[in-house]
Structures are given as C-alpha cells and as structure tokens.
Amino acid sequence: MLIQPDRLRKLLIVVFSVLFLVLAIQVRFDMLFVHVLDNGGTLVIQNLLPHALAIWVALGGLFAHYWVIVLLSIGLALFFKAINYQIAMWWFLITQFAVLLLTGVLSLILQVYWSNGLKIGPMMPDLLLVWWLQFLAVIVAIILPRVCQHQRTRVIITTVTVVIWLLILLARIKFADMPLSSGMGALFFGYFWWQLSEQQYRKRAQHWRSVLKIDTQI
C-alpha cells in the first residue's frame, strides 16, 4: 500500500474538511451554485424519480425520523456496554451529542439571514443524516470486522449501508423538503467528523482505560 492507513485517514480528514468549507462558503454567500444544486435536486427527486426508485425512497423514509436514530443510537450504546466496550460506548454517545451542538452552531452561522426580521434557514449540515452516517460507520468500521471475517460479505454489507444512507438522503429531500446542499454538507462534514473522532478514539482508548482503571475492551 503506497499510503499508510494513518496517512490516508489524515488525508481524508483534510479533503472532506476542505470540501465542506467550500460548500459552506457557497451556502453562506447564497451563491448561484447552491440555487442550481438545491432547485435541480428538488425538481428531480420530488417529481422525476422512476416509480421503482420512488418505492425504495419511500422505504428510506421509514428511517428518516429523529426518534428512529435516537433509539438505535441508545440501543448501540447499550450493546457496547453489554459486550464490555464501555469506552466505545461513551465515545459514541459523546460524539453523537457533539454533532448535535456542532450542526446547530454551523447552521446558525451559515443559514441566518434577514428578511422582514431575523430568520434561520434549513439546517446545514443536516443533523439527522450526520447522525445516521456516524451510526452506520460504527457498524461497518468497528462491529462488522469483529463479527464477520469473510471479505466479500463485508463488502456487501458495507454497500448496503451506503445505499441505506442514500435512501434516507433522498427521502429527506422528497418528504421533508431538505435542500440537497444540506445533504451534501451532512456527507462532507459527517465523514470528516467520523474520521477525526475515530482517529481520536483509537489514539486515546488505551489511555482512558488506564486513567479510569476499568477492565474494558477497546
């Protein structure tokens, strides 16, 4: 491998942070690119989707609710606790809560505007999609390698999780009128945040196990 995993991770962190920054500037200054992206995405997804794909998008809509991801996140945290991954449990819960705060601050900075009074536009990046991205990434990157050793099966499951996330994205645009830019922001920011938080987890887990003096898997 020409690029070592740690170097690749650092590269991905930089690349996706830059992609999000470029998109954020476009959104903040309400540039033409954002209007074309959002209006074109809304037109195609809400009116021009093939019937077969629309059925799958409707299925994705079943997962496009905050209560679903909150319950699943709590369930995943309890699963970590049950198998004695206590540090992973707290890392996951803290990162999910941190995403809530970060997306709130970013949305306030990027989407506040004045139109007959102070107003705030749609969340950018979309919190629900960032939460789902982190949840699915934990399943694929941390749990899946430990329960499945067959490479082809892991590739299939990883592909399915990507498709699920895309269906939730399309459902948010179709049924919740979410701008496509918010979905792209969720992808760029969410993947950046996931890589950064996972890097810190792998660096600090051993340290916190020693500090807290707990017998836990890492």
N, C-alpha and C positions, 0 to 999 in steps of 0.2 A: 504494500500500500504506500503510495507516494506521500499522502498526507496522513499523519498520525491522528488517531481519534480525538485527542485533546486539541490538536491544532485545527482539526476540522470543526470541532464544536465552537472554538473561538471564532473561526471564520464565519460560521453560520450565525453566531450572535451578532457579529458586526454587519453582515449582509442584511439580515432581517430588521435590525435596528435602523439601518440606513433606508431600507425600503419603507418602513413605517414613517420615518421622519419626512421623506419626500412626499408621501401621501398626506401626512398631517399638514404640511405646508400648503399643499393644494386645497385641502379642506378649509383650513383657517382663512385663506385669502379668497375662497369661493371662486376658484379658477374654472375656466371653461372645461378642462379635462374632467373635473368632478361632475359637472352637469351632464356631460355626454355619457360618462360612466353610469351615473345613477339613473338617468332617464332611459338610456338604452337598456340597462339591466332590468329595470322595472317593466318596460314595454315587452321585452322578450319573455321574461319569466312569468308575468301575470297574464299575458294574452297569447303568446305564440308557442308555448310548450307543446310538444306532441302529447297525445292523450295517454300513451303508455308511460311516458316520463312523469306526467302530471299525477298519475296514480302513486308513483313512488315518492313524489314530493309530498303528497298528502300523508303518506306513511311517515315521512320525516317530520311532518307537522305534529305527530303524536309525541315526539321528543322535544319539540321546540317550546317548552314551558319551563319557567324557572323552578317550579316545585319539583319537577322530574329530576333535574340535575342536582338540586339541593339534596333530595332524598338519596339519590345514587351516590353523591359525594359522602354523605354521612355513612351510608352502607359500606363504601370502600374504606373509609377511615376505621369503622368497626371491624372490618375484615383484616386490616393491617394489625389492629390491636389483638385480634383473636389468634393470629399466627406469630405474635410476638415481634412485630415490626413497629414498635412504639415510636421511634424517631421518625420513621417514614410516615406514620400516621400524623404526627404533629407538623411535619414538613408539608404534607399535602394540605392539611387544613389551613395552615398559616399562609401558604402561597395562594390558595383559593380566596381567602379573606383579603390578602394584599391586592389581588387582582380587582376585587370589588372597589377598594379605595383608589387604586391607580386609574381604572377606567372612569371612575367618577370625576377625578381631577382632570384627566385628559379631555373628557367630554366637555367639562366646564370651560377649559381653556380654548378648545377648538371649535365649539359649537355655540358659544354665547354670541348673541347679536342684538341689535336694536331695531325694532320695527313696531312703532307705536308703543314703546315700552321695552324693557329688558326681557329677552326670551332666550331659551336654550333649545337648540335643535336636537335631532336624534342622537343617541349615544354613539360615540366614535372613540375607540373600537366598541363593538357590540359585546356587552358583558356575557350574555348567555352563550355566545359562540366561543368566547375565550375560555369560559368555564368548561364547556364541552371539549374543547381542544386539549386542555390540561388533563381532564378526566380520561379521555381516550389515549392520550400519550402515556399516562401512567400505566394503563392496562397493557399497551403494546411494548413499552420500553422496560418496565420493571417486573410486571407479573408474568407476561407471556413467556419470556425466556426461561423462567423458572418452572413453568408447568408444561411446556411443550418444547421438545428437543428437535422435532422434525422441521427442517428449514422450510420446506415447501408449504407446510401447514401454517407456519408463522407468517410467511409472505401472504397467504390467502387471508388470514385473519387481519393482518395489517391493512390490506387492500379494502376489506370490508369496513374497517373503522374509518378509513378515509372517505369511503362512499357515504357512510352514515353522517359524517360531519358535513359533507357537501349537500346532502339531502336536507339537513337541518338549516343550512345556509339558504338554500332555495326556498324552503318553507317560510323562513323569516321574511324573505323578500316578498313572497307571494301572499302570505296571510297576515303579516304584521307590518307591511309597507316599510320594511327596513331598507335604507339605501344600500346599494352594492358597495359603496365606499366604506360603509361601516363593517360590512362583512370582510372586505379585503383588509381593513385595519385590524380586525379581530385575528385574521390569519397571520399578518406580519407581526403584530405586537404579541399575539399569543404564542407563536413559535419562538420568537426572541425570548419571551419571559420563561417559556418552558425550558429552553436550552440553558439559560442563565441559572434558573432555580435548580435544575438537575445537576449542573456543574457544582453549585454550592453544596448541594446535598451530598454528592459523592466525596467532596473535599472535607466536609465538616461532620459527617455522621459518626465517624470513629471518635472524633474529639468530643462530641456531645455525649456519646455513650460513656466515655471516661469521666467527664465532668459530672454527669447526673448519676453515675455509679449504678447503672441499671444493666441487667443481663438481657439484651435485646438483639435481634438480628438486624443487620444493616445491609 
